[in-house]
Amino acid sequence: TVCGTSLALMDAGVPISAPVSGIAMGLIQDPSSGAYRILSDIQGLEDALGDMDFKVAGTEHGVTALQMDLKINGLDFAILKEALNQARVGRLHILGKMLEVLAEPREEMSQYAPRILTVHINPEKIGQLIGPGGKTVRALQEQYGVRVDIQEDGTVFVSGEGVAAEQARNDIAAMMEEIEVGRIYTGTVVRVEPYGVFVQIKPGVDGMVHISQLADYRVDKVEDIANVGDELTAMVIDVDSGSGKIRMSRQAVLEGWSVEEAQSKDKGGNRRSSGGGRDRGGRRDRR
């Protein structure tokens, strides 16, 4: 088990300090005469009928672990010393065979190797990561098959298989990232209403694109532009400091507006479309 574990860790790219080999030593002793034989690398039958099961593990520099089961009353120190010396010869022989197969840990860690990754978030956003009744963090754990542990200081531990853990950590970092006014995001439409669409721009965060900001021409029906599941690119033009609600504009992207231009148009200024189309009155979201 020790030998296989060392090779598996090195094969997975885990940077262990040194490979470890192990061997099980046995003992057969005549209780009347005291004569004995020490056995190397015992198997089940020798363990069952013998007087000792002495497991020794270690690196080329020394012993790292010992475990002994005895069926006799005590063990003479001379026998123990001999068993350790015999175990050392066996361990180093096995270790040499292991190193012939794999001399050191692989440079790249396997994508399947389990990891514990950390990400630090603003403690004030812990509630956002947890979500209502734990909905958001549970969804992350189920999606990636990982475990997410959140500390009070904002440290988040993500444990799981390599690729999945990395993806979960990246999602958490993206989710906690501050939304920037003026930045263009591409997301997925998750909800459609008569007055506009809601676009998920990062996990757990939606922005609303009002019908008046969906295109560079007048839109009579939201579904003519976007439906649930569609990908939509839009600019964030406002983040409400109180509610955190995000207002976005697809029209700003199509027209190439600056955020200031987009905000002024969103406040009700009439304009003529750049393509010579119909006039469209700017509208405010009156929800």
N, C-alpha and C positions, 0 to 999 in steps of 0.2 A: 504494500500500500504506500509506504513512504517513497519507494523508488518510483513507482508509477506517478505519484503526485508531483514529485520534483520534475520529472520529464514533462508532465502535462503543463505545469506552470511555465517552464522554459519554452515549451512549444507554443504556448499562448502569448509569449512575449512579456510575461510578468517579470519584472527586474528583481528576482530573488538574489540575496547576497552571495549564496553558494549552494550548489546542489547537495542534496542529502540522500544517502543510501541507508538501508536498514537490513538487519538480519535477525532471525529468531534462533536462539541457542537452546539446546535441550540437555538433559542430564539423565543418565541411567546409573543408579548406585545400588550396590549390594549392602543392605543394612547390617548384615552380620560381619562381613569382612571390611567394609568401608571402601572396597574397590569401586571405581567409577569410570565412566566415559562421558566426555562432553561431546555433544552432537551439534553440527552446524546446519543451519537452514532446515529446521525440523518441519515435518508435515503433520497432518492430522493424527495419524496413527501413533507417531512418536510422541506427540503432545499428550494424547490420551493415556498411553501406557507409561510415559516417562515421569520423572520426578520434578522437572523444572521446565518452565516456558519463560525464557529470558530474552526480551526484545531490546535490541541496541540499535540506535540510529545516530548518524552524525555525518559531518563533512570530512574532508581530508585532513582537517586541522584538529578534530576532536569530537567527542560525544556530545550530542545535543539533546538526547532523550533516552530514558531507560524505563522499562516496565517488566516486573517479574511476578510470576505465579509459582508457588512452591507447593509440593505435596508431601514434603518431608519437614521434620522439625528443625528448621535452621539450616544454614549453609556455611561450610567452612570457608574462611577468608581465602585460603589458598585456591580453592575451587573457583571462587568468584573471580580472583585475579586471572586464573588461567582462562576462564570463560570470556573475560573481557579482552584478553590478548588474542584469543582465537577469533572472537567476533571482529576485532579490528582488521585482521588479515582478510576475513570474509567480506567485510564492508568495503574495504579499499578495492578488492577484486571486482566486486559488483559495481562500485562507482566508476572504475575504469571502463567497464563494458558500457555503462550508461553514457559516459562522455564520448565514447566512440560513435554513438548515435547522434548525440546533440551536446556539443561542448559548452554552450552558453545560451542564455535566453535570446530568443529572436529579437531583432531590432524593433520590429513593429508589433504592437500588441494586437492580438486577434480581435476581430470585430465582435466575436462572440464571448470574449472574456468579460466576466462581470466587473462592474465598476461602481464606485461611490463617487459621484461628482457633486460639486458645490456651486451654488450661485447665490449672490447676495442681493437682496432687494430692500427697498425702503420699507421699514417696519410698518409705516402707515398704510402700506398697500397689501399687507398680509391678508386682510379681509377680502380684497379683490381676488387674490390668488386662490383662497379657499372657496369663495363663491357662496351663494345662498344655500345653506344647509350642507356645505361641502361639495356642491355640484361640480364646480370647476376643477378642483384638485382630483376628485374621483374620476372625472372624465379623462384627465391626463394619465392617471394611473392605469385606467382600463385601456386607453388607446395604445399606450406604449408598453404595457406589461411591466411597469416599474413601481417602486415605492417612493413616495415623496414625503419627507419629514421637514416640517417648518419650525424653526426656532424663533423665540420672541425677539431676538436681535436682528431678524431678517435673513439669517443664514438658512438656506434651503439645501437639504441633502437629497440627491436623486440616486437611487441604487437600482441596478438592473443590468441587462446585457448591453455590451458596448454601444452599438449603433442606436438602439432604442433609448438608452440613457442619455446619449448625446443629443438626440432629437428632442427628448422631453426637456432637457436643460435649456436648449436653444429656444423652445417654445415658451418656457417660463421667462427667460430673459427678454424675449420679444414682447410678451404679454405685459411685463412690468415697465417696459420702455416708455418714456414720456412721449405722448402724441405731440408732434410739432405742427403748429399752424404754418401753412404755406408749403408743407411737404406733400408730395404726391404718393398715394398708396394704391396698390392693387389688391382687391379682396374679392370675396364671394358674396353674392346677394343672398341673404338669409331670410329676408322678410319683405313683402311687397304690400304697400298700402295705397289707397287712392291719392294720397298727398306726396308719395315718394317711396324710396326704397332704403332698406337698411343693409349696409355692407359690412361684413366682418373683415376688418383690416389687420387684426391679429387675434390670437386665441382669447376669447372672452371679451373682446372689445369691438363694438359696432359703431359705425358712423351713419348718419342719415343724409341722403341726397334728396333734396326737395324736388318735386316734379319740375319746378321752374329752373332747376340747375342740372337737369338730366341731359340736355342736348343744346346745340347752338341754333335751335329753332324751337318754335312753340310745340310742346308735347301735350296732346289731349288725353292720352291714356298711358299710364305708367308702363303697363305690360307691352306697349309697342317698343319700348327701349330695353327693358330688363325684366327678367323673371328669376324666381328662386333657383339658385345653382349657377347662375351666370357669373362670369368674371367681369368686374367693373373697376376702372381706374378713375380716381377722382382726387381732388386736392382738398385738404383740410383747411377750411376757412374760418372756423371758430370752435373753441372748446369752452363750454360754460364753466366758469370757475366754481360755481356752487354745485351744480348737478353732475358735472363731468360730461354732459351730453356733447356729442361731436357733430358738427355740421360740415358737410362736404359739398363740393361742386365738380361735376364732370364737365360742365360747360367751360370752366376755367382751363381745364386741360386741353379741350378741343380748340379753344380760342387762343391759348398761349398767354393767358392773363397772368399778371403778378397777383399775389395774395391781396394786395390793396385794391386792385381793380376788381377782383372777384368779390371782395367784401362790399365794395360800393355798389356793384351791380345787384348783389343779393339784398341790398337794403331798399330796393324799389326803383332804381333808376331805369328808365326806358332806354332801349338801344335798338339799333338796326343790326341785324346779323351780318357778319363779315361776308357771307356768301350772297348777299342781296336778297335774302329771304324775307319772310314776314316779320313784322314787328312782334316783339314779345314783351309784355309788361313784367317787370321783376316782381316777384311775390315773396312774402315772408311766410315762414311756417307759423301758423296761428294755433298750433296744438295747445 
